[in-house]
Amino acid sequence: MAEQNLYGVAMHKLLIALLVVVAAGCTLEQPRIIVITSTPELSSSGGILPLSQPPLGATNGGTADNTVLLPVDQPEEHTVQPGDTLSRIAQQYGTTVAALIAENNLVNPDIIEVGQIIRLPSAPTSLSPSVLLLPDILFVRGPLSSSFDVQTFISQQPGYLSQVTDTVTTNTDTGAGFDETLTSWQIIERISLEYSVDARLLLSLLEMKSGLLSNPTPDSVRIMFPVIGLDQSLGINRSGLYRQLAYVANELNRGYYGYKTRGLRVLEFQDGTRFQINPALNPATIGVQYFLSRNQAPGTWLAEVSANGQFAATYTRFFGTPVVDTAETLVPENLVQPELTLPFAPGETWLYTGGPHGGWGSGSAWASLDFAPPDERPPGTGFCYVSITPIRAVASGKIVRSGNGTVILDLDGDMDEGTGWTIVYLHLSSSIGPGETVAPGDVLGTASCAGGFSSATHLHIGRKYNGEWIPADCSSCIPGFAVTPFTMSGWSAESIAGQEYQGYLVSASARRQAEQGRATTINQVSW
């Protein structure tokens, strides 16, 4: 996708720039750069049945805003580990790269070394507002999402959105992009499916920031940049509806899953203002608060997320008043994954090239793993080629969606990827169609560079439950969200805290390390 291509290239360059010296304890004596193959990315009237109490806009548990702080488990400093970058450290502790540079008087922030001490900003002295904005079930594209008709809803609105189109670039099997013009509803539906974010949330934020649902004559800037302007700092082109909403969905997920699975506890603004995330909130509200805090002044943000603020008013105006119950969850406590096999045939040896990383976009839960096929690329071809080694079904189920390099295997067979377990395959060259029933080991396609962002042929595979991305390793998850690790044919994923794409596969008798390249045995996996 266009946004993944641009975002992935920018992050790729950033990771190369932020060179980290790898310690001898990681078995490498010389400095190295890790090259990643990232995969960054109801009724027609929209009425919603209440779920339970208390309603949107209420405070939860009587917690007073900005008065009672819980202890924040945040150290005063961080010791740089192999694989760390300044941006990763900033994300890990809920701060910014600029704040770390200022705090540490870094002369050359592009280079950090293993063992270097990075001082962290002090803990915040204020809580974020305790107003509950949205239940989790209406944040994730889950059990209540499939019945909402995006096309019909947009056609009923008086605003300019129904006229918006955008050119979206999609990777082919060989990595070349092809352009297609999509309507606004096709773009919103696609973003909703890819990132697994409910379309009504995307529409509400789009209206809140641009008025495209209600205003029939917006200016050209609103049409081209309805949410956020061009990010000059990274040189990322975010023009057009697809790129804009890809950013929105990824940052919503960064807040939601950052809190649930990666220890996010602080919101920091560009002026240095910091809020401790209110413990009375549910993950969906935190996701909305996080997104709205990006590129925003604290005073404006506080007004937007208040009980009578712009978000609550906009969502309610179009979709009714949702009701939030912080005890409800899409994922039951101690969820156990069904038995899965590795996505290739017994006896084959594949390469474990990517540890736990984003299911779609780096903001989502680190739900996915990467594998490269055993066949070498044909002579004269680039790193993107169509493999000849089949990728196989890891369990029985039905194909609920296929296309643009993506195949979704629905394990409960109800043809709704927002319910129960689903397995997401990406970068497949495949002709399998929706509705086909498969058994473990059935061929689904072969690895390529199709769809998403990929710099080399590989398979990206991840898990969702009730539409929620399930982290491959939940060792950093909040209490009550403990799920079994991503396990296939007895191999279980292990992550490295704060280091996307790094980690291990562990079985009863062996351990494999995620690593690029074929000139090593540490990433070879078979069963």
C-alpha positions as CSV (number, residue, x, y, z in Angstrom):
1,M,0.0,0.0,0.0
2,A,1.2,3.5,-0.6
3,E,1.4,4.5,3.0
4,Q,3.2,1.3,4.0
5,N,5.7,1.8,1.2
6,L,6.5,5.4,2.2
7,Y,6.4,4.7,6.0
8,G,8.4,1.6,5.6
9,V,11.1,3.3,3.5
10,A,11.3,6.2,5.9
11,M,11.6,3.8,8.9
12,H,14.2,1.7,7.0
13,K,16.3,4.8,6.4
14,L,15.9,5.8,10.0
15,L,17.0,2.4,11.3
16,I,20.0,2.5,9.1
17,A,20.8,6.0,10.3
18,L,20.4,5.0,14.0
19,L,23.3,2.5,13.9
20,V,23.6,0.5,17.1
21,V,26.8,-1.3,18.0
22,V,26.0,-4.9,18.8
23,A,27.6,-6.4,21.9
24,A,29.8,-9.5,21.8
25,G,27.2,-11.2,23.9
26,C,25.0,-11.3,20.8
27,T,27.6,-13.5,19.0
28,L,28.7,-10.8,16.6
29,E,32.0,-9.0,17.1
30,Q,31.5,-6.3,14.5
31,P,28.9,-3.5,14.3
32,R,26.0,-4.4,12.1
33,I,22.8,-2.9,10.7
34,I,19.7,-5.0,10.9
35,V,17.7,-4.8,7.7
36,I,14.0,-5.3,8.3
37,T,11.3,-6.4,5.9
38,S,8.5,-4.4,7.5
39,T,4.8,-4.7,6.9
40,P,3.9,-1.3,8.1
41,E,-0.2,-0.6,7.7
42,L,-24.8,-2.1,12.2
43,S,-27.6,-0.6,10.2
44,S,-27.0,1.9,7.4
45,S,-28.0,4.6,9.9
46,G,-25.2,3.5,12.2
47,G,-27.3,2.9,15.3
48,I,-25.5,1.1,18.1
49,L,-27.2,-0.9,20.8
50,P,-25.9,0.1,24.3
51,L,-23.5,-2.4,25.8
52,S,-23.6,-1.7,29.5
53,Q,-23.1,1.2,31.9
54,P,-21.6,3.8,32.4
55,P,-22.3,5.9,29.3
56,L,-19.9,7.8,27.1
57,G,-18.7,11.0,28.7
58,A,-18.9,9.6,32.3
59,T,-16.0,9.4,34.6
60,N,-15.1,5.9,35.7
61,G,-14.8,4.8,39.3
62,G,-15.0,8.3,40.7
63,T,-11.4,9.1,39.8
64,A,-10.8,12.8,39.8
65,D,-8.9,14.2,36.8
66,N,-5.3,15.4,37.3
67,T,-5.3,14.9,41.1
68,V,-4.6,11.3,42.1
69,L,-1.5,9.8,40.6
70,L,-0.5,6.2,40.8
71,P,3.2,5.3,41.0
72,V,4.7,5.1,37.5
73,D,7.0,2.2,37.1
74,Q,9.5,4.3,35.1
75,P,13.2,4.2,35.8
76,E,15.3,7.4,35.7
77,E,17.6,6.0,33.0
78,H,17.9,3.4,30.3
79,T,20.9,1.3,29.4
80,V,21.2,0.9,25.6
81,Q,20.8,-2.7,24.6
82,P,21.7,-4.4,21.3
83,G,19.1,-3.4,18.7
84,D,18.0,-0.2,20.5
85,T,17.5,3.0,18.6
86,L,16.6,6.4,20.1
87,S,13.1,6.3,18.6
88,R,12.5,2.8,20.1
89,I,13.7,4.0,23.5
90,A,11.4,7.0,23.3
91,Q,8.4,4.8,22.4
92,Q,9.2,2.4,25.2
93,Y,9.0,5.1,27.8
94,G,6.3,7.3,26.4
95,T,8.5,10.2,25.5
96,T,9.9,11.8,22.3
97,V,13.2,11.6,20.5
98,A,13.5,15.4,20.9
99,A,13.0,15.1,24.7
100,L,15.7,12.4,25.0
101,I,18.1,14.6,22.9
102,A,17.5,17.6,25.2
103,E,17.7,15.6,28.4
104,N,21.0,14.0,27.4
105,N,22.6,16.8,25.5
106,L,23.3,14.4,22.6
107,V,25.8,15.8,20.1
108,N,25.1,13.2,17.5
109,P,21.7,11.6,18.2
110,D,22.0,9.4,15.1
111,I,24.5,7.1,17.0
112,I,24.0,5.4,20.3
113,E,26.2,2.6,21.7
114,V,25.4,-0.5,23.7
115,G,25.9,0.2,27.3
116,Q,25.3,4.0,26.9
117,I,23.2,5.5,29.7
118,I,20.2,7.5,28.4
119,R,18.5,9.7,31.1
120,L,14.8,9.7,30.9
121,P,12.3,12.6,31.5
122,S,10.8,12.7,35.0
123,A,7.5,11.1,35.7
124,P,4.4,13.2,34.9
125,T,2.6,15.1,37.6
126,S,-0.9,15.0,36.0
127,L,-3.4,12.3,35.0
128,S,-5.1,12.3,31.7
129,P,-8.9,12.9,31.8
130,S,-11.0,10.0,33.1
131,V,-13.8,10.5,30.6
132,L,-14.6,7.2,28.9
133,L,-14.9,7.8,25.1
134,L,-15.5,4.5,23.4
135,P,-15.8,0.8,24.3
136,D,-13.1,-1.6,22.9
137,I,-15.7,-3.4,20.8
138,L,-16.3,-0.3,18.8
139,F,-12.6,0.5,18.5
140,V,-11.5,-2.7,16.9
141,R,-13.0,-4.0,13.7
142,G,-14.6,-6.8,15.6
143,P,-18.0,-8.6,16.2
144,L,-20.1,-5.4,15.7
145,S,-18.2,-4.1,12.6
146,S,-19.3,-6.3,9.7
147,S,-22.9,-5.1,9.7
148,F,-22.0,-1.5,9.2
149,D,-22.3,-0.5,5.6
150,V,-19.7,2.1,4.9
151,Q,-20.8,2.8,1.3
152,T,-24.5,3.4,2.3
153,F,-23.6,5.5,5.2
154,I,-21.4,7.9,3.2
155,S,-23.9,8.1,0.4
156,Q,-26.5,9.4,2.9
157,Q,-24.2,12.3,4.2
158,P,-24.4,15.8,2.6
159,G,-20.6,16.4,2.8
160,Y,-18.0,16.2,0.1
161,L,-16.6,12.8,1.2
162,S,-18.8,10.9,-1.2
163,Q,-17.0,12.6,-4.1
164,V,-13.5,12.0,-2.8
165,T,-11.3,9.5,-4.7
166,D,-7.6,8.7,-4.3
167,T,-4.9,6.8,-6.2
168,V,-3.6,3.9,-4.1
169,T,-0.5,2.0,-5.0
170,T,-0.4,-1.7,-4.2
171,N,2.7,-4.0,-4.5
172,T,2.6,-6.8,-7.0
173,D,4.3,-10.2,-6.6
174,T,7.6,-8.8,-7.8
175,G,7.5,-5.6,-5.7
176,A,6.5,-3.3,-8.5
177,G,3.6,-1.1,-7.7
178,F,0.3,-0.7,-9.6
179,D,-2.0,2.2,-9.2
180,E,-5.8,2.0,-8.8
181,T,-8.3,4.8,-8.1
182,L,-10.6,4.0,-5.2
183,T,-13.6,5.8,-3.9
184,S,-13.8,7.2,-0.3
185,W,-15.9,4.2,0.9
186,Q,-13.5,1.7,-0.7
187,I,-10.6,3.4,1.0
188,I,-12.2,3.5,4.5
189,E,-13.3,-0.1,4.2
190,R,-9.8,-1.1,3.1
191,I,-8.1,0.8,5.9
192,S,-10.6,-0.6,8.4
193,L,-9.8,-4.2,7.3
194,E,-6.1,-3.8,7.0
195,Y,-5.5,-2.2,10.4
196,S,-8.5,-3.8,12.0
197,V,-10.0,-0.5,13.2
198,D,-13.8,0.1,13.2
199,A,-14.9,2.2,10.3
200,R,-17.2,4.4,12.4
201,L,-14.2,5.5,14.5
202,L,-12.3,6.5,11.4
203,L,-15.3,8.4,10.0
204,S,-15.8,10.2,13.3
205,L,-12.2,11.4,13.4
206,L,-12.3,12.4,9.7
207,E,-15.4,14.5,10.3
208,M,-14.0,16.0,13.5
209,K,-10.8,17.1,11.8
210,S,-12.1,18.1,8.4
211,G,-15.9,18.2,8.3
212,L,-15.9,16.1,5.1
213,L,-19.1,14.3,6.2
214,S,-21.1,17.5,6.7
215,N,-19.5,20.2,4.5
216,P,-20.3,20.0,0.8
217,T,-17.7,22.6,-0.2
218,P,-14.4,22.1,1.7
219,D,-11.3,23.8,0.5
220,S,-8.6,21.9,-1.4
221,V,-6.3,21.6,1.6
222,R,-9.1,19.9,3.6
223,I,-9.6,17.5,0.8
224,M,-5.9,16.6,0.3
225,F,-4.9,16.8,4.0
226,P,-8.1,16.1,6.0
227,V,-6.4,15.1,9.2
228,I,-2.7,15.9,9.3
229,G,-0.3,17.9,7.1
230,L,2.9,16.9,5.3
231,D,5.4,15.6,7.8
232,Q,8.5,17.5,6.7
233,S,10.7,16.0,9.5
234,L,10.6,12.5,7.9
235,G,9.8,13.5,4.4
236,I,6.7,11.3,4.4
237,N,4.0,12.2,1.8
238,R,0.7,11.9,3.6
239,S,-1.4,13.5,1.0
240,G,-4.7,11.9,0.0
241,L,-7.4,10.1,1.9
242,Y,-5.6,6.7,1.9
243,R,-2.4,7.9,3.4
244,Q,-4.2,10.2,5.8
245,L,-6.4,7.4,7.2
246,A,-3.5,4.9,7.3
247,Y,-1.7,7.3,9.6
248,V,-4.9,7.7,11.7
249,A,-5.4,4.0,12.1
250,N,-1.8,3.3,12.9
251,E,-1.6,5.9,15.6
252,L,-5.0,4.8,17.1
253,N,-3.5,1.3,17.3
254,R,-0.3,2.6,18.7
255,G,-2.2,4.0,21.7
256,Y,-4.5,1.0,22.1
257,Y,-1.9,-1.7,21.8
258,G,0.9,0.3,23.3
259,Y,-1.1,0.4,26.5
260,K,-2.2,-3.2,26.4
261,T,0.9,-4.9,25.2
262,R,4.0,-2.6,25.3
263,G,3.8,-0.7,28.6
264,L,2.7,2.7,27.4
265,R,1.7,4.7,30.5
266,V,2.6,8.3,29.6
267,L,1.3,10.8,26.9
268,E,3.8,13.5,26.0
269,F,3.2,16.6,23.9
270,Q,5.6,18.5,21.7
271,D,6.0,21.2,24.3
272,G,7.1,18.7,26.9
273,T,3.8,18.5,28.8
274,R,3.3,15.0,30.1
275,F,0.3,13.1,31.4
276,Q,0.1,9.8,33.2
277,I,-2.5,7.7,31.4
278,N,-5.4,7.5,33.8
279,P,-5.8,3.9,35.2
280,A,-9.6,4.3,35.2
281,L,-9.6,4.2,31.3
282,N,-10.2,1.4,28.9
283,P,-7.8,0.7,26.0
284,A,-10.2,2.2,23.4
285,T,-10.3,5.5,25.2
286,I,-6.6,5.5,25.6
287,G,-6.2,4.8,21.9
288,V,-8.4,7.8,21.0
289,Q,-6.6,10.0,23.6
290,Y,-3.2,9.0,22.2
291,F,-4.1,9.8,18.6
292,L,-5.6,13.1,19.4
293,S,-2.5,14.0,21.5
294,R,-0.3,13.8,18.4
295,N,0.7,17.2,16.9
296,Q,-1.7,18.9,19.3
297,A,-1.4,21.5,22.0
298,P,-2.4,20.2,25.5
299,G,-5.2,22.7,26.0
300,T,-6.8,21.8,22.7
301,W,-6.5,18.1,23.4
302,L,-8.1,18.4,26.9
303,A,-11.1,20.1,25.3
304,E,-11.4,17.5,22.6
305,V,-11.4,14.5,25.0
306,S,-13.7,16.1,27.6
307,A,-17.2,14.9,28.4
308,N,-18.7,17.5,26.1
309,G,-15.7,17.6,23.8
310,Q,-15.6,17.5,20.0
311,F,-14.9,13.7,19.8
312,A,-17.9,12.7,22.0
313,A,-20.2,15.1,20.2
314,T,-19.1,14.0,16.7
315,Y,-19.3,10.3,17.4
316,T,-22.7,10.6,19.1
317,R,-24.1,12.8,16.3
318,F,-23.5,10.2,13.6
319,F,-23.6,6.9,15.4
320,G,-25.5,7.3,18.7
321,T,-24.1,7.3,22.2
322,P,-22.0,4.2,22.8
323,V,-21.8,2.8,26.3
324,V,-18.5,1.9,27.9
325,D,-17.9,-1.0,30.4
326,T,-14.3,-1.1,31.4
327,A,-14.8,-4.7,32.6
328,E,-15.7,-5.9,29.1
329,T,-13.0,-7.2,26.8
330,L,-12.8,-8.6,23.3
331,V,-10.2,-11.1,24.4
332,P,-11.0,-13.4,27.4
333,E,-8.4,-13.7,30.1
334,N,-5.8,-16.4,29.6
335,L,-6.9,-17.0,26.0
336,V,-5.5,-20.2,24.6
337,Q,-4.5,-20.4,21.0
338,P,-5.8,-23.5,19.0
339,E,-3.2,-26.0,17.8
340,L,-1.4,-24.6,14.7
341,T,1.3,-26.1,12.4
342,L,4.0,-24.1,10.7
343,P,2.9,-22.7,7.4
344,F,5.1,-25.0,5.3
345,A,5.5,-28.7,4.8
346,P,7.2,-31.1,7.3
347,G,10.8,-31.6,6.4
348,E,11.3,-28.2,4.7
349,T,13.7,-25.8,6.3
350,W,12.6,-22.1,6.2
351,L,14.3,-19.0,7.5
352,Y,13.0,-17.1,10.5
353,T,13.7,-13.6,9.4
354,G,11.4,-11.4,11.5
355,G,10.6,-11.7,15.2
356,P,7.4,-10.3,16.7
357,H,6.4,-7.1,14.8
358,G,3.3,-5.2,13.8
359,G,0.3,-7.2,12.5
360,W,-0.3,-4.2,10.2
361,G,1.8,-1.2,10.8
362,S,4.1,-0.8,13.7
363,G,1.4,0.7,15.8
364,S,-0.6,-2.5,16.1
365,A,0.2,-5.3,18.5
366,W,3.4,-7.1,17.5
367,A,1.3,-10.0,16.3
368,S,3.3,-11.3,13.3
369,L,6.3,-13.3,12.4
370,D,8.3,-13.4,9.1
371,F,9.6,-16.4,7.3
372,A,11.6,-16.6,4.1
373,P,11.3,-19.7,1.8
374,P,14.1,-22.1,1.2
375,D,14.4,-21.6,-2.5
376,E,17.0,-19.1,-3.8
377,R,15.9,-16.2,-5.9
378,P,16.3,-17.0,-9.6
379,P,19.4,-15.6,-11.3
380,G,19.0,-12.1,-12.6
381,T,16.0,-11.2,-10.4
382,G,15.9,-8.8,-7.5
383,F,15.1,-9.6,-3.9
384,C,11.4,-9.6,-4.8
385,Y,10.5,-12.7,-6.7
386,V,7.8,-15.4,-6.7
387,S,8.8,-18.4,-4.6
388,I,8.2,-21.9,-5.9
389,T,7.8,-23.3,-2.4
390,P,4.1,-23.6,-1.2
391,I,2.8,-21.8,1.8
392,R,0.2,-23.9,3.6
393,A,-2.8,-23.6,5.9
394,V,-1.8,-23.8,9.6
395,A,-5.2,-25.1,10.6
396,S,-8.7,-26.0,9.3
397,G,-11.0,-23.2,8.3
398,K,-12.4,-21.0,5.5
399,I,-10.8,-18.3,3.4
400,V,-12.7,-15.2,4.4
401,R,-10.7,-12.7,2.3
402,S,-8.0,-12.8,-0.3
403,G,-6.4,-10.3,-2.6
404,N,-3.6,-7.7,-2.7
405,G,-1.2,-10.2,-1.4
406,T,-3.4,-11.0,1.7
407,V,-5.1,-14.2,2.6
408,I,-7.3,-14.4,5.8
409,L,-8.0,-17.9,7.2
410,D,-11.1,-17.9,9.4
411,L,-10.7,-20.8,11.9
412,D,-14.4,-20.8,13.1
413,G,-15.6,-20.8,9.5
414,D,-18.3,-18.2,9.9
415,M,-16.9,-16.0,7.2
416,D,-16.6,-13.0,9.6
417,E,-13.0,-12.1,10.4
418,G,-14.2,-10.0,13.3
419,T,-15.2,-13.0,15.3
420,G,-13.1,-15.8,16.8
421,W,-9.5,-16.7,15.6
422,T,-8.2,-15.6,12.3
423,I,-4.8,-16.1,10.7
424,V,-3.5,-13.3,8.5
425,Y,-1.1,-14.2,5.7
426,L,0.6,-11.4,3.8
427,H,2.8,-11.2,0.7
428,L,1.2,-14.2,-0.9
429,S,1.1,-14.9,-4.6
430,S,-2.2,-16.7,-4.5
431,S,-5.3,-17.6,-6.5
432,I,-7.3,-19.0,-3.6
433,G,-10.7,-17.4,-3.3
434,P,-13.0,-16.4,-0.5
435,G,-15.3,-19.2,0.8
436,E,-12.9,-22.0,0.1
437,T,-12.6,-24.6,2.9
438,V,-9.0,-25.7,3.7
439,A,-7.4,-28.3,6.0
440,P,-4.1,-28.2,7.7
441,G,-1.3,-28.4,5.1
442,D,-3.4,-27.3,2.1
443,V,-1.6,-25.0,-0.3
444,L,-2.6,-21.3,0.0
445,G,0.0,-19.8,-2.4
446,T,3.7,-18.9,-2.4
447,A,5.8,-16.2,-0.9
448,S,6.4,-12.9,-2.8
449,C,6.4,-9.2,-2.2
450,A,2.7,-8.7,-2.9
451,G,0.8,-6.3,-0.7
452,G,1.9,-4.1,2.2
453,F,5.6,-3.1,2.2
454,S,8.2,-5.7,1.5
455,S,11.9,-5.3,0.4
456,A,12.3,-9.0,-0.2
457,T,10.2,-12.1,-0.7
458,H,8.9,-13.5,2.5
459,L,5.8,-14.6,4.4
460,H,4.3,-12.4,7.1
461,I,1.9,-14.3,9.3
462,G,-0.1,-13.1,12.4
463,R,-3.0,-13.8,14.6
464,K,-6.2,-12.0,15.5
465,Y,-9.0,-12.8,17.9
466,N,-12.4,-11.1,17.6
467,G,-10.7,-8.6,15.3
468,E,-8.0,-7.7,17.9
469,W,-4.3,-8.3,17.0
470,I,-2.9,-10.8,19.4
471,P,0.8,-10.3,20.3
472,A,3.1,-13.1,19.3
473,D,4.6,-12.8,22.8
474,C,2.5,-11.4,25.6
475,S,5.2,-11.1,28.3
476,S,4.8,-7.3,28.4
477,C,0.9,-7.3,28.3
478,I,-1.3,-5.8,31.0
479,P,-2.8,-8.1,33.6
480,G,-5.9,-9.9,32.3
481,F,-4.5,-9.9,28.8
482,A,-2.3,-12.9,29.2
483,V,-2.6,-15.0,26.0
484,T,-0.5,-18.0,24.9
485,P,2.5,-17.1,22.6
486,F,2.3,-17.6,18.9
487,T,3.0,-21.3,18.7
488,M,3.2,-23.4,15.5
489,S,4.3,-27.1,15.4
490,G,5.8,-26.7,18.9
491,W,7.8,-23.6,18.1
492,S,6.8,-20.6,20.3
493,A,7.7,-16.9,19.7
494,E,9.8,-15.0,22.2
495,S,10.2,-11.2,21.9
496,I,12.9,-8.8,23.0
497,A,11.4,-6.0,25.0
498,G,11.1,-2.8,23.0
499,Q,12.7,-4.3,19.9
500,E,10.4,-4.9,17.0
501,Y,11.4,-7.6,14.5
502,Q,13.9,-9.1,17.0
503,G,13.4,-12.3,19.0
504,Y,13.4,-16.1,19.0
505,L,11.5,-19.2,18.2
506,V,11.9,-21.8,20.9
507,S,10.9,-25.5,21.0
508,A,11.4,-28.1,23.6
509,S,14.9,-28.9,22.2
510,A,16.1,-25.9,20.1
511,R,16.2,-22.2,19.9
512,R,16.3,-20.1,16.7
513,Q,17.1,-16.4,16.4
514,A,15.3,-14.0,14.0
515,E,17.9,-12.9,11.5
516,Q,18.2,-11.7,7.9
517,G,20.1,-13.7,5.3
518,R,20.9,-17.3,4.4
519,A,24.5,-17.5,5.5
520,T,23.7,-18.7,9.0
521,T,22.1,-21.6,10.7
522,I,20.7,-19.6,13.7
523,N,17.4,-18.8,11.8
524,Q,16.7,-22.2,10.2
525,V,13.4,-23.7,11.2
526,S,11.8,-27.0,10.3
527,W,9.4,-29.6,11.8
